Amino acid sequence: MLPNKIVNIADSLIWKLPYILDVVKKGEVTVSSLYDAVSQKYEDASEFILCLDTLYLLDKIKYDEKYEVIKYAD
């Protein structure tokens, strides 16, 4: 969700992206442990996944398939 007249900026996905980035910047993390660390900031898992997708598309995070971890994209 993007902010508009109906959706408050604090409820938008854009506002919630830094929660994930703050954890990922500290080091590699699995998806499940990342969700455990930030789950209280999201309404549900689908909102969390949308944020992951957005960060991936913006090239802010990378997924290492070999080790199954998320990394911060330098």
CHARMM internal coordinates of N, CA and C (Angstrom, degrees):
IC EDIT
DIST 1 N 1 CA 1.4456
DIST 1 CA 1 C 1.5211
ANGL 1 N 1 CA 1 C 109.96
DIST 1 C 2 N 1.2799
ANGL 1 CA 1 C 2 N 114.72
DIHE 1 N 1 CA 1 C 2 N 132.53
DIST 2 N 2 CA 1.4530
ANGL 1 C 2 N 2 CA 120.56
DIHE 1 CA 1 C 2 N 2 CA 175.72
DIST 2 CA 2 C 1.5244
ANGL 2 N 2 CA 2 C 109.07
DIHE 1 C 2 N 2 CA 2 C -100.23
DIST 2 C 3 N 1.3395
ANGL 2 CA 2 C 3 N 116.73
DIHE 2 N 2 CA 2 C 3 N 150.71
DIST 3 N 3 CA 1.4652
ANGL 2 C 3 N 3 CA 118.32
DIHE 2 CA 2 C 3 N 3 CA 179.66
DIST 3 CA 3 C 1.5195
ANGL 3 N 3 CA 3 C 110.93
DIHE 2 C 3 N 3 CA 3 C -65.03
DIST 3 C 4 N 1.3230
ANGL 3 CA 3 C 4 N 115.85
DIHE 3 N 3 CA 3 C 4 N 141.14
DIST 4 N 4 CA 1.4538
ANGL 3 C 4 N 4 CA 122.80
DIHE 3 CA 3 C 4 N 4 CA 174.45
DIST 4 CA 4 C 1.5223
ANGL 4 N 4 CA 4 C 107.80
DIHE 3 C 4 N 4 CA 4 C -156.18
DIST 4 C 5 N 1.3162
ANGL 4 CA 4 C 5 N 117.74
DIHE 4 N 4 CA 4 C 5 N -161.81
DIST 5 N 5 CA 1.4628
ANGL 4 C 5 N 5 CA 120.59
DIHE 4 CA 4 C 5 N 5 CA -178.49
DIST 5 CA 5 C 1.5233
ANGL 5 N 5 CA 5 C 112.03
DIHE 4 C 5 N 5 CA 5 C -65.94
DIST 5 C 6 N 1.3281
ANGL 5 CA 5 C 6 N 116.62
DIHE 5 N 5 CA 5 C 6 N -27.37
DIST 6 N 6 CA 1.4688
ANGL 5 C 6 N 6 CA 120.55
DIHE 5 CA 5 C 6 N 6 CA -176.90
DIST 6 CA 6 C 1.5145
ANGL 6 N 6 CA 6 C 111.59
DIHE 5 C 6 N 6 CA 6 C -94.70
DIST 6 C 7 N 1.3309
ANGL 6 CA 6 C 7 N 116.98
DIHE 6 N 6 CA 6 C 7 N -40.09
DIST 7 N 7 CA 1.4672
ANGL 6 C 7 N 7 CA 121.83
DIHE 6 CA 6 C 7 N 7 CA -177.13
DIST 7 CA 7 C 1.5320
ANGL 7 N 7 CA 7 C 109.09
DIHE 6 C 7 N 7 CA 7 C -95.62
DIST 7 C 8 N 1.2940
ANGL 7 CA 7 C 8 N 115.34
DIHE 7 N 7 CA 7 C 8 N 118.60
DIST 8 N 8 CA 1.4597
ANGL 7 C 8 N 8 CA 121.93
DIHE 7 CA 7 C 8 N 8 CA 177.03
DIST 8 CA 8 C 1.5273
ANGL 8 N 8 CA 8 C 108.85
DIHE 7 C 8 N 8 CA 8 C -66.15
DIST 8 C 9 N 1.3182
ANGL 8 CA 8 C 9 N 116.73
DIHE 8 N 8 CA 8 C 9 N 144.98
DIST 9 N 9 CA 1.4706
ANGL 8 C 9 N 9 CA 119.79
DIHE 8 CA 8 C 9 N 9 CA -178.75
DIST 9 CA 9 C 1.5323
ANGL 9 N 9 CA 9 C 111.83
DIHE 8 C 9 N 9 CA 9 C -59.01
DIST 9 C 10 N 1.3095
ANGL 9 CA 9 C 10 N 117.98
DIHE 9 N 9 CA 9 C 10 N -33.95
DIST 10 N 10 CA 1.4668
ANGL 9 C 10 N 10 CA 121.25
DIHE 9 CA 9 C 10 N 10 CA 179.79
DIST 10 CA 10 C 1.5278
ANGL 10 N 10 CA 10 C 112.26
DIHE 9 C 10 N 10 CA 10 C -69.26
DIST 10 C 11 N 1.3243
ANGL 10 CA 10 C 11 N 117.38
DIHE 10 N 10 CA 10 C 11 N -18.04
DIST 11 N 11 CA 1.4664
ANGL 10 C 11 N 11 CA 121.77
DIHE 10 CA 10 C 11 N 11 CA 177.92
DIST 11 CA 11 C 1.5221
ANGL 11 N 11 CA 11 C 112.42
DIHE 10 C 11 N 11 CA 11 C -99.05
DIST 11 C 12 N 1.3232
ANGL 11 CA 11 C 12 N 117.72
DIHE 11 N 11 CA 11 C 12 N -0.31
DIST 12 N 12 CA 1.4552
ANGL 11 C 12 N 12 CA 121.17
DIHE 11 CA 11 C 12 N 12 CA -176.44
DIST 12 CA 12 C 1.5324
ANGL 12 N 12 CA 12 C 110.87
DIHE 11 C 12 N 12 CA 12 C -85.72
DIST 12 C 13 N 1.3101
ANGL 12 CA 12 C 13 N 115.56
DIHE 12 N 12 CA 12 C 13 N 161.09
DIST 13 N 13 CA 1.4615
ANGL 12 C 13 N 13 CA 120.38
DIHE 12 CA 12 C 13 N 13 CA 178.97
DIST 13 CA 13 C 1.5226
ANGL 13 N 13 CA 13 C 111.51
DIHE 12 C 13 N 13 CA 13 C -66.00
DIST 13 C 14 N 1.3008
ANGL 13 CA 13 C 14 N 116.45
DIHE 13 N 13 CA 13 C 14 N -36.19
DIST 14 N 14 CA 1.4659
ANGL 13 C 14 N 14 CA 120.24
DIHE 13 CA 13 C 14 N 14 CA -179.33
DIST 14 CA 14 C 1.5252
ANGL 14 N 14 CA 14 C 110.65
DIHE 13 C 14 N 14 CA 14 C -57.91
DIST 14 C 15 N 1.2906
ANGL 14 CA 14 C 15 N 116.73
DIHE 14 N 14 CA 14 C 15 N -39.12
DIST 15 N 15 CA 1.4595
ANGL 14 C 15 N 15 CA 121.88
DIHE 14 CA 14 C 15 N 15 CA -179.41
DIST 15 CA 15 C 1.5300
ANGL 15 N 15 CA 15 C 111.30
DIHE 14 C 15 N 15 CA 15 C -68.15
DIST 15 C 16 N 1.3213
ANGL 15 CA 15 C 16 N 117.04
DIHE 15 N 15 CA 15 C 16 N -27.63
DIST 16 N 16 CA 1.4672
ANGL 15 C 16 N 16 CA 121.78
DIHE 15 CA 15 C 16 N 16 CA -173.96
DIST 16 CA 16 C 1.5275
ANGL 16 N 16 CA 16 C 114.10
DIHE 15 C 16 N 16 CA 16 C -94.27
DIST 16 C 17 N 1.3176
ANGL 16 CA 16 C 17 N 118.34
DIHE 16 N 16 CA 16 C 17 N -5.60
DIST 17 N 17 CA 1.4629
ANGL 16 C 17 N 17 CA 121.22
DIHE 16 CA 16 C 17 N 17 CA 179.75
DIST 17 CA 17 C 1.5302
ANGL 17 N 17 CA 17 C 113.33
DIHE 16 C 17 N 17 CA 17 C -62.16
DIST 17 C 18 N 1.3214
ANGL 17 CA 17 C 18 N 119.73
DIHE 17 N 17 CA 17 C 18 N -39.86
DIST 18 N 18 CA 1.4720
ANGL 17 C 18 N 18 CA 119.39
DIHE 17 CA 17 C 18 N 18 CA -178.41
DIST 18 CA 18 C 1.5277
ANGL 18 N 18 CA 18 C 114.93
DIHE 17 C 18 N 18 CA 18 C -62.43
DIST 18 C 19 N 1.3232
ANGL 18 CA 18 C 19 N 118.41
DIHE 18 N 18 CA 18 C 19 N -23.87
DIST 19 N 19 CA 1.4700
ANGL 18 C 19 N 19 CA 119.83
DIHE 18 CA 18 C 19 N 19 CA 178.46
DIST 19 CA 19 C 1.5265
ANGL 19 N 19 CA 19 C 110.26
DIHE 18 C 19 N 19 CA 19 C -60.14
DIST 19 C 20 N 1.3165
ANGL 19 CA 19 C 20 N 116.28
DIHE 19 N 19 CA 19 C 20 N -42.12
DIST 20 N 20 CA 1.4577
ANGL 19 C 20 N 20 CA 121.02
DIHE 19 CA 19 C 20 N 20 CA 178.60
DIST 20 CA 20 C 1.5235
ANGL 20 N 20 CA 20 C 110.22
DIHE 19 C 20 N 20 CA 20 C -71.34
DIST 20 C 21 N 1.3150
ANGL 20 CA 20 C 21 N 116.43
DIHE 20 N 20 CA 20 C 21 N -45.49
DIST 21 N 21 CA 1.4627
ANGL 20 C 21 N 21 CA 120.15
DIHE 20 CA 20 C 21 N 21 CA -178.14
DIST 21 CA 21 C 1.5222
ANGL 21 N 21 CA 21 C 112.17
DIHE 20 C 21 N 21 CA 21 C -60.29
DIST 21 C 22 N 1.3204
ANGL 21 CA 21 C 22 N 117.60
DIHE 21 N 21 CA 21 C 22 N -37.63
DIST 22 N 22 CA 1.4627
ANGL 21 C 22 N 22 CA 120.65
DIHE 21 CA 21 C 22 N 22 CA 179.66
DIST 22 CA 22 C 1.5284
ANGL 22 N 22 CA 22 C 111.49
DIHE 21 C 22 N 22 CA 22 C -59.46
DIST 22 C 23 N 1.3124
ANGL 22 CA 22 C 23 N 117.02
DIHE 22 N 22 CA 22 C 23 N -38.70
DIST 23 N 23 CA 1.4701
ANGL 22 C 23 N 23 CA 121.10
DIHE 22 CA 22 C 23 N 23 CA -179.75
DIST 23 CA 23 C 1.5179
ANGL 23 N 23 CA 23 C 110.66
DIHE 22 C 23 N 23 CA 23 C -76.25
DIST 23 C 24 N 1.3177
ANGL 23 CA 23 C 24 N 117.06
DIHE 23 N 23 CA 23 C 24 N -43.68
DIST 24 N 24 CA 1.4612
ANGL 23 C 24 N 24 CA 121.60
DIHE 23 CA 23 C 24 N 24 CA -176.42
DIST 24 CA 24 C 1.5296
ANGL 24 N 24 CA 24 C 111.21
DIHE 23 C 24 N 24 CA 24 C -67.67
DIST 24 C 25 N 1.3071
ANGL 24 CA 24 C 25 N 117.74
DIHE 24 N 24 CA 24 C 25 N -32.86
DIST 25 N 25 CA 1.4674
ANGL 24 C 25 N 25 CA 120.83
DIHE 24 CA 24 C 25 N 25 CA 179.30
DIST 25 CA 25 C 1.5239
ANGL 25 N 25 CA 25 C 112.02
DIHE 24 C 25 N 25 CA 25 C -63.86
DIST 25 C 26 N 1.3191
ANGL 25 CA 25 C 26 N 117.41
DIHE 25 N 25 CA 25 C 26 N -23.42
DIST 26 N 26 CA 1.4652
ANGL 25 C 26 N 26 CA 121.50
DIHE 25 CA 25 C 26 N 26 CA -179.72
DIST 26 CA 26 C 1.5207
ANGL 26 N 26 CA 26 C 112.28
DIHE 25 C 26 N 26 CA 26 C -76.64
DIST 26 C 27 N 1.3321
ANGL 26 CA 26 C 27 N 117.22
DIHE 26 N 26 CA 26 C 27 N -18.76
DIST 27 N 27 CA 1.4574
ANGL 26 C 27 N 27 CA 120.63
DIHE 26 CA 26 C 27 N 27 CA 179.80
DIST 27 CA 27 C 1.5120
ANGL 27 N 27 CA 27 C 111.79
DIHE 26 C 27 N 27 CA 27 C 152.61
DIST 27 C 28 N 1.3151
ANGL 27 CA 27 C 28 N 115.72
DIHE 27 N 27 CA 27 C 28 N 175.48
DIST 28 N 28 CA 1.4570
ANGL 27 C 28 N 28 CA 121.62
DIHE 27 CA 27 C 28 N 28 CA 179.98
DIST 28 CA 28 C 1.5276
ANGL 28 N 28 CA 28 C 110.38
DIHE 27 C 28 N 28 CA 28 C -62.00
DIST 28 C 29 N 1.3277
ANGL 28 CA 28 C 29 N 115.51
DIHE 28 N 28 CA 28 C 29 N 144.87
DIST 29 N 29 CA 1.4579
ANGL 28 C 29 N 29 CA 119.85
DIHE 28 CA 28 C 29 N 29 CA -177.35
DIST 29 CA 29 C 1.5302
ANGL 29 N 29 CA 29 C 108.93
DIHE 28 C 29 N 29 CA 29 C -150.51
DIST 29 C 30 N 1.3251
ANGL 29 CA 29 C 30 N 116.19
DIHE 29 N 29 CA 29 C 30 N 144.35
DIST 30 N 30 CA 1.4613
ANGL 29 C 30 N 30 CA 120.06
DIHE 29 CA 29 C 30 N 30 CA 175.48
DIST 30 CA 30 C 1.5263
ANGL 30 N 30 CA 30 C 108.74
DIHE 29 C 30 N 30 CA 30 C -76.37
DIST 30 C 31 N 1.3099
ANGL 30 CA 30 C 31 N 115.92
DIHE 30 N 30 CA 30 C 31 N 159.93
DIST 31 N 31 CA 1.4622
ANGL 30 C 31 N 31 CA 120.74
DIHE 30 CA 30 C 31 N 31 CA -179.08
DIST 31 CA 31 C 1.5234
ANGL 31 N 31 CA 31 C 110.26
DIHE 30 C 31 N 31 CA 31 C -62.06
DIST 31 C 32 N 1.3185
ANGL 31 CA 31 C 32 N 116.87
DIHE 31 N 31 CA 31 C 32 N -43.28
DIST 32 N 32 CA 1.4700
ANGL 31 C 32 N 32 CA 119.40
DIHE 31 CA 31 C 32 N 32 CA -177.79
DIST 32 CA 32 C 1.5259
ANGL 32 N 32 CA 32 C 112.26
DIHE 31 C 32 N 32 CA 32 C -66.78
DIST 32 C 33 N 1.3128
ANGL 32 CA 32 C 33 N 118.36
DIHE 32 N 32 CA 32 C 33 N -40.20
DIST 33 N 33 CA 1.4627
ANGL 32 C 33 N 33 CA 119.27
DIHE 32 CA 32 C 33 N 33 CA 178.83
DIST 33 CA 33 C 1.5326
ANGL 33 N 33 CA 33 C 110.89
DIHE 32 C 33 N 33 CA 33 C -72.44
DIST 33 C 34 N 1.3190
ANGL 33 CA 33 C 34 N 116.96
DIHE 33 N 33 CA 33 C 34 N -31.56
DIST 34 N 34 CA 1.4645
ANGL 33 C 34 N 34 CA 119.96
DIHE 33 CA 33 C 34 N 34 CA 174.88
DIST 34 CA 34 C 1.5219
ANGL 34 N 34 CA 34 C 110.14
DIHE 33 C 34 N 34 CA 34 C -64.75
DIST 34 C 35 N 1.3227
ANGL 34 CA 34 C 35 N 116.27
DIHE 34 N 34 CA 34 C 35 N -44.51
DIST 35 N 35 CA 1.4661
ANGL 34 C 35 N 35 CA 119.68
DIHE 34 CA 34 C 35 N 35 CA 178.34
DIST 35 CA 35 C 1.5311
ANGL 35 N 35 CA 35 C 110.90
DIHE 34 C 35 N 35 CA 35 C -62.41
DIST 35 C 36 N 1.3249
ANGL 35 CA 35 C 36 N 117.15
DIHE 35 N 35 CA 35 C 36 N -41.32
DIST 36 N 36 CA 1.4644
ANGL 35 C 36 N 36 CA 120.32
DIHE 35 CA 35 C 36 N 36 CA 177.41
DIST 36 CA 36 C 1.5275
ANGL 36 N 36 CA 36 C 111.18
DIHE 35 C 36 N 36 CA 36 C -60.16
DIST 36 C 37 N 1.3242
ANGL 36 CA 36 C 37 N 116.68
DIHE 36 N 36 CA 36 C 37 N -36.61
DIST 37 N 37 CA 1.4646
ANGL 36 C 37 N 37 CA 121.18
DIHE 36 CA 36 C 37 N 37 CA -177.50
DIST 37 CA 37 C 1.5169
ANGL 37 N 37 CA 37 C 113.02
DIHE 36 C 37 N 37 CA 37 C -72.92
DIST 37 C 38 N 1.3346
ANGL 37 CA 37 C 38 N 117.71
DIHE 37 N 37 CA 37 C 38 N -29.67
DIST 38 N 38 CA 1.4688
ANGL 37 C 38 N 38 CA 120.00
DIHE 37 CA 37 C 38 N 38 CA -173.79
DIST 38 CA 38 C 1.5246
ANGL 38 N 38 CA 38 C 114.36
DIHE 37 C 38 N 38 CA 38 C -120.86
DIST 38 C 39 N 1.2971
ANGL 38 CA 38 C 39 N 118.48
DIHE 38 N 38 CA 38 C 39 N 3.67
DIST 39 N 39 CA 1.4711
ANGL 38 C 39 N 39 CA 121.46
DIHE 38 CA 38 C 39 N 39 CA -173.00
DIST 39 CA 39 C 1.5283
ANGL 39 N 39 CA 39 C 113.78
DIHE 38 C 39 N 39 CA 39 C -57.93
DIST 39 C 40 N 1.3151
ANGL 39 CA 39 C 40 N 117.76
DIHE 39 N 39 CA 39 C 40 N -30.62
DIST 40 N 40 CA 1.4624
ANGL 39 C 40 N 40 CA 119.82
DIHE 39 CA 39 C 40 N 40 CA -179.04
DIST 40 CA 40 C 1.5257
ANGL 40 N 40 CA 40 C 112.23
DIHE 39 C 40 N 40 CA 40 C -69.32
DIST 40 C 41 N 1.3142
ANGL 40 CA 40 C 41 N 117.86
DIHE 40 N 40 CA 40 C 41 N -14.58
DIST 41 N 41 CA 1.4740
ANGL 40 C 41 N 41 CA 122.67
DIHE 40 CA 40 C 41 N 41 CA -179.78
DIST 41 CA 41 C 1.5317
ANGL 41 N 41 CA 41 C 112.41
DIHE 40 C 41 N 41 CA 41 C -88.51
DIST 41 C 42 N 1.3305
ANGL 41 CA 41 C 42 N 117.25
DIHE 41 N 41 CA 41 C 42 N -12.27
DIST 42 N 42 CA 1.4577
ANGL 41 C 42 N 42 CA 121.99
DIHE 41 CA 41 C 42 N 42 CA -175.65
DIST 42 CA 42 C 1.5163
ANGL 42 N 42 CA 42 C 110.75
DIHE 41 C 42 N 42 CA 42 C -116.89
DIST 42 C 43 N 1.3354
ANGL 42 CA 42 C 43 N 115.29
DIHE 42 N 42 CA 42 C 43 N 149.02
DIST 43 N 43 CA 1.4619
ANGL 42 C 43 N 43 CA 120.24
DIHE 42 CA 42 C 43 N 43 CA 179.82
DIST 43 CA 43 C 1.5212
ANGL 43 N 43 CA 43 C 112.09
DIHE 42 C 43 N 43 CA 43 C -66.50
DIST 43 C 44 N 1.3404
ANGL 43 CA 43 C 44 N 115.67
DIHE 43 N 43 CA 43 C 44 N -39.66
DIST 44 N 44 CA 1.4604
ANGL 43 C 44 N 44 CA 120.72
DIHE 43 CA 43 C 44 N 44 CA 179.63
DIST 44 CA 44 C 1.5265
ANGL 44 N 44 CA 44 C 109.61
DIHE 43 C 44 N 44 CA 44 C -159.70
DIST 44 C 45 N 1.3214
ANGL 44 CA 44 C 45 N 115.58
DIHE 44 N 44 CA 44 C 45 N 178.85
DIST 45 N 45 CA 1.4620
ANGL 44 C 45 N 45 CA 120.49
DIHE 44 CA 44 C 45 N 45 CA -176.78
DIST 45 CA 45 C 1.5245
ANGL 45 N 45 CA 45 C 112.43
DIHE 44 C 45 N 45 CA 45 C -66.56
DIST 45 C 46 N 1.3232
ANGL 45 CA 45 C 46 N 117.45
DIHE 45 N 45 CA 45 C 46 N -31.16
DIST 46 N 46 CA 1.4686
ANGL 45 C 46 N 46 CA 119.28
DIHE 45 CA 45 C 46 N 46 CA -179.57
DIST 46 CA 46 C 1.5267
ANGL 46 N 46 CA 46 C 111.47
DIHE 45 C 46 N 46 CA 46 C -66.25
DIST 46 C 47 N 1.3146
ANGL 46 CA 46 C 47 N 117.43
DIHE 46 N 46 CA 46 C 47 N -36.22
DIST 47 N 47 CA 1.4628
ANGL 46 C 47 N 47 CA 120.53
DIHE 46 CA 46 C 47 N 47 CA 176.77
DIST 47 CA 47 C 1.5396
ANGL 47 N 47 CA 47 C 110.05
DIHE 46 C 47 N 47 CA 47 C -66.56
DIST 47 C 48 N 1.3161
ANGL 47 CA 47 C 48 N 116.48
DIHE 47 N 47 CA 47 C 48 N -39.64
DIST 48 N 48 CA 1.4628
ANGL 47 C 48 N 48 CA 122.08
DIHE 47 CA 47 C 48 N 48 CA 176.30
DIST 48 CA 48 C 1.5275
ANGL 48 N 48 CA 48 C 110.48
DIHE 47 C 48 N 48 CA 48 C -60.66
DIST 48 C 49 N 1.3295
ANGL 48 CA 48 C 49 N 117.22
DIHE 48 N 48 CA 48 C 49 N -45.78
DIST 49 N 49 CA 1.4640
ANGL 48 C 49 N 49 CA 122.00
DIHE 48 CA 48 C 49 N 49 CA -179.81
DIST 49 CA 49 C 1.5299
ANGL 49 N 49 CA 49 C 110.82
DIHE 48 C 49 N 49 CA 49 C -64.31
DIST 49 C 50 N 1.3247
ANGL 49 CA 49 C 50 N 117.80
DIHE 49 N 49 CA 49 C 50 N -39.10
DIST 50 N 50 CA 1.4611
ANGL 49 C 50 N 50 CA 120.52
DIHE 49 CA 49 C 50 N 50 CA 176.38
DIST 50 CA 50 C 1.5260
ANGL 50 N 50 CA 50 C 111.29
DIHE 49 C 50 N 50 CA 50 C -61.08
DIST 50 C 51 N 1.3177
ANGL 50 CA 50 C 51 N 116.68
DIHE 50 N 50 CA 50 C 51 N -38.64
DIST 51 N 51 CA 1.4678
ANGL 50 C 51 N 51 CA 120.39
DIHE 50 CA 50 C 51 N 51 CA 177.37
DIST 51 CA 51 C 1.5281
ANGL 51 N 51 CA 51 C 110.54
DIHE 50 C 51 N 51 CA 51 C -67.38
DIST 51 C 52 N 1.3234
ANGL 51 CA 51 C 52 N 117.46
DIHE 51 N 51 CA 51 C 52 N -41.49
DIST 52 N 52 CA 1.4680
ANGL 51 C 52 N 52 CA 120.37
DIHE 51 CA 51 C 52 N 52 CA 176.04
DIST 52 CA 52 C 1.5260
ANGL 52 N 52 CA 52 C 110.73
DIHE 51 C 52 N 52 CA 52 C -60.16
DIST 52 C 53 N 1.3245
ANGL 52 CA 52 C 53 N 116.42
DIHE 52 N 52 CA 52 C 53 N -45.25
DIST 53 N 53 CA 1.4565
ANGL 52 C 53 N 53 CA 120.65
DIHE 52 CA 52 C 53 N 53 CA 178.81
DIST 53 CA 53 C 1.5305
ANGL 53 N 53 CA 53 C 111.38
DIHE 52 C 53 N 53 CA 53 C -60.20
DIST 53 C 54 N 1.3064
ANGL 53 CA 53 C 54 N 116.25
DIHE 53 N 53 CA 53 C 54 N -43.18
DIST 54 N 54 CA 1.4648
ANGL 53 C 54 N 54 CA 121.41
DIHE 53 CA 53 C 54 N 54 CA -179.66
DIST 54 CA 54 C 1.5263
ANGL 54 N 54 CA 54 C 110.63
DIHE 53 C 54 N 54 CA 54 C -62.78
DIST 54 C 55 N 1.3231
ANGL 54 CA 54 C 55 N 116.77
DIHE 54 N 54 CA 54 C 55 N -46.68
DIST 55 N 55 CA 1.4645
ANGL 54 C 55 N 55 CA 120.41
DIHE 54 CA 54 C 55 N 55 CA 179.48
DIST 55 CA 55 C 1.5206
ANGL 55 N 55 CA 55 C 111.58
DIHE 54 C 55 N 55 CA 55 C -63.80
DIST 55 C 56 N 1.3212
ANGL 55 CA 55 C 56 N 116.89
DIHE 55 N 55 CA 55 C 56 N -36.62
DIST 56 N 56 CA 1.4622
ANGL 55 C 56 N 56 CA 120.93
DIHE 55 CA 55 C 56 N 56 CA 177.89
DIST 56 CA 56 C 1.5252
ANGL 56 N 56 CA 56 C 110.39
DIHE 55 C 56 N 56 CA 56 C -66.40
DIST 56 C 57 N 1.3233
ANGL 56 CA 56 C 57 N 116.90
DIHE 56 N 56 CA 56 C 57 N -44.64
DIST 57 N 57 CA 1.4608
ANGL 56 C 57 N 57 CA 120.79
DIHE 56 CA 56 C 57 N 57 CA 179.60
DIST 57 CA 57 C 1.5235
ANGL 57 N 57 CA 57 C 112.08
DIHE 56 C 57 N 57 CA 57 C -65.96
DIST 57 C 58 N 1.3236
ANGL 57 CA 57 C 58 N 116.71
DIHE 57 N 57 CA 57 C 58 N -30.89
DIST 58 N 58 CA 1.4626
ANGL 57 C 58 N 58 CA 121.11
DIHE 57 CA 57 C 58 N 58 CA 177.40
DIST 58 CA 58 C 1.5261
ANGL 58 N 58 CA 58 C 111.77
DIHE 57 C 58 N 58 CA 58 C -82.07
DIST 58 C 59 N 1.3363
ANGL 58 CA 58 C 59 N 116.18
DIHE 58 N 58 CA 58 C 59 N 0.34
DIST 59 N 59 CA 1.4643
ANGL 58 C 59 N 59 CA 123.58
DIHE 58 CA 58 C 59 N 59 CA -179.62
DIST 59 CA 59 C 1.5290
ANGL 59 N 59 CA 59 C 112.15
DIHE 58 C 59 N 59 CA 59 C 61.25
DIST 59 C 60 N 1.3296
ANGL 59 CA 59 C 60 N 115.62
DIHE 59 N 59 CA 59 C 60 N 38.37
DIST 60 N 60 CA 1.4606
ANGL 59 C 60 N 60 CA 121.10
DIHE 59 CA 59 C 60 N 60 CA 176.65
DIST 60 CA 60 C 1.5246
ANGL 60 N 60 CA 60 C 111.78
DIHE 59 C 60 N 60 CA 60 C -96.59
DIST 60 C 61 N 1.3373
ANGL 60 CA 60 C 61 N 116.27
DIHE 60 N 60 CA 60 C 61 N -24.30
DIST 61 N 61 CA 1.4608
ANGL 60 C 61 N 61 CA 121.22
DIHE 60 CA 60 C 61 N 61 CA 176.85
DIST 61 CA 61 C 1.5207
ANGL 61 N 61 CA 61 C 108.83
DIHE 60 C 61 N 61 CA 61 C -132.25
DIST 61 C 62 N 1.3356
ANGL 61 CA 61 C 62 N 115.17
DIHE 61 N 61 CA 61 C 62 N 158.18
DIST 62 N 62 CA 1.4595
ANGL 61 C 62 N 62 CA 122.05
DIHE 61 CA 61 C 62 N 62 CA 176.06
DIST 62 CA 62 C 1.5154
ANGL 62 N 62 CA 62 C 108.46
DIHE 61 C 62 N 62 CA 62 C -131.60
DIST 62 C 63 N 1.3178
ANGL 62 CA 62 C 63 N 115.18
DIHE 62 N 62 CA 62 C 63 N 150.38
DIST 63 N 63 CA 1.4549
ANGL 62 C 63 N 63 CA 120.65
DIHE 62 CA 62 C 63 N 63 CA 177.32
DIST 63 CA 63 C 1.5153
ANGL 63 N 63 CA 63 C 108.95
DIHE 62 C 63 N 63 CA 63 C -109.55
DIST 63 C 64 N 1.3180
ANGL 63 CA 63 C 64 N 116.34
DIHE 63 N 63 CA 63 C 64 N 123.09
DIST 64 N 64 CA 1.4624
ANGL 63 C 64 N 64 CA 122.33
DIHE 63 CA 63 C 64 N 64 CA 177.97
DIST 64 CA 64 C 1.5274
ANGL 64 N 64 CA 64 C 107.53
DIHE 63 C 64 N 64 CA 64 C -93.38
DIST 64 C 65 N 1.3268
ANGL 64 CA 64 C 65 N 115.74
DIHE 64 N 64 CA 64 C 65 N 104.18
DIST 65 N 65 CA 1.4638
ANGL 64 C 65 N 65 CA 120.61
DIHE 64 CA 64 C 65 N 65 CA -176.49
DIST 65 CA 65 C 1.5255
ANGL 65 N 65 CA 65 C 112.30
DIHE 64 C 65 N 65 CA 65 C -65.49
DIST 65 C 66 N 1.3125
ANGL 65 CA 65 C 66 N 117.33
DIHE 65 N 65 CA 65 C 66 N -32.92
DIST 66 N 66 CA 1.4691
ANGL 65 C 66 N 66 CA 120.65
DIHE 65 CA 65 C 66 N 66 CA -178.22
DIST 66 CA 66 C 1.5269
ANGL 66 N 66 CA 66 C 111.32
DIHE 65 C 66 N 66 CA 66 C -62.90
DIST 66 C 67 N 1.3286
ANGL 66 CA 66 C 67 N 116.70
DIHE 66 N 66 CA 66 C 67 N -46.46
DIST 67 N 67 CA 1.4692
ANGL 66 C 67 N 67 CA 121.25
DIHE 66 CA 66 C 67 N 67 CA -178.00
DIST 67 CA 67 C 1.5206
ANGL 67 N 67 CA 67 C 113.20
DIHE 66 C 67 N 67 CA 67 C -100.35
DIST 67 C 68 N 1.3303
ANGL 67 CA 67 C 68 N 116.93
DIHE 67 N 67 CA 67 C 68 N -4.09
DIST 68 N 68 CA 1.4617
ANGL 67 C 68 N 68 CA 123.52
DIHE 67 CA 67 C 68 N 68 CA 179.18
DIST 68 CA 68 C 1.5283
ANGL 68 N 68 CA 68 C 112.09
DIHE 67 C 68 N 68 CA 68 C 56.98
DIST 68 C 69 N 1.3261
ANGL 68 CA 68 C 69 N 116.06
DIHE 68 N 68 CA 68 C 69 N 48.05
DIST 69 N 69 CA 1.4584
ANGL 68 C 69 N 69 CA 121.63
DIHE 68 CA 68 C 69 N 69 CA 178.81
DIST 69 CA 69 C 1.5293
ANGL 69 N 69 CA 69 C 109.96
DIHE 68 C 69 N 69 CA 69 C -130.01
DIST 69 C 70 N 1.3039
ANGL 69 CA 69 C 70 N 114.16
DIHE 69 N 69 CA 69 C 70 N 157.80
DIST 70 N 70 CA 1.4571
ANGL 69 C 70 N 70 CA 121.90
DIHE 69 CA 69 C 70 N 70 CA 174.90
DIST 70 CA 70 C 1.5212
ANGL 70 N 70 CA 70 C 107.51
DIHE 69 C 70 N 70 CA 70 C -99.59
DIST 70 C 71 N 1.3201
ANGL 70 CA 70 C 71 N 115.34
DIHE 70 N 70 CA 70 C 71 N 135.67
DIST 71 N 71 CA 1.4633
ANGL 70 C 71 N 71 CA 121.81
DIHE 70 CA 70 C 71 N 71 CA -179.45
DIST 71 CA 71 C 1.5284
ANGL 71 N 71 CA 71 C 109.39
DIHE 70 C 71 N 71 CA 71 C -122.78
DIST 71 C 72 N 1.3060
ANGL 71 CA 71 C 72 N 115.39
DIHE 71 N 71 CA 71 C 72 N 153.18
DIST 72 N 72 CA 1.4582
ANGL 71 C 72 N 72 CA 120.69
DIHE 71 CA 71 C 72 N 72 CA 172.79
DIST 72 CA 72 C 1.5208
ANGL 72 N 72 CA 72 C 107.91
DIHE 71 C 72 N 72 CA 72 C -76.81
DIST 72 C 73 N 1.3292
ANGL 72 CA 72 C 73 N 117.06
DIHE 72 N 72 CA 72 C 73 N 132.24
DIST 73 N 73 CA 1.4631
ANGL 72 C 73 N 73 CA 121.30
DIHE 72 CA 72 C 73 N 73 CA 179.48
DIST 73 CA 73 C 1.5168
ANGL 73 N 73 CA 73 C 108.74
DIHE 72 C 73 N 73 CA 73 C -85.45
DIST 73 C 74 N 1.3133
ANGL 73 CA 73 C 74 N 116.49
DIHE 73 N 73 CA 73 C 74 N 113.94
DIST 74 N 74 CA 1.4712
ANGL 73 C 74 N 74 CA 120.97
DIHE 73 CA 73 C 74 N 74 CA -178.49
DIST 74 CA 74 C 1.5029
ANGL 74 N 74 CA 74 C 111.94
DIHE 73 C 74 N 74 CA 74 C -72.35
END
COOR INIT
IC SEED 1 N 1 CA 1 C
IC BUILD
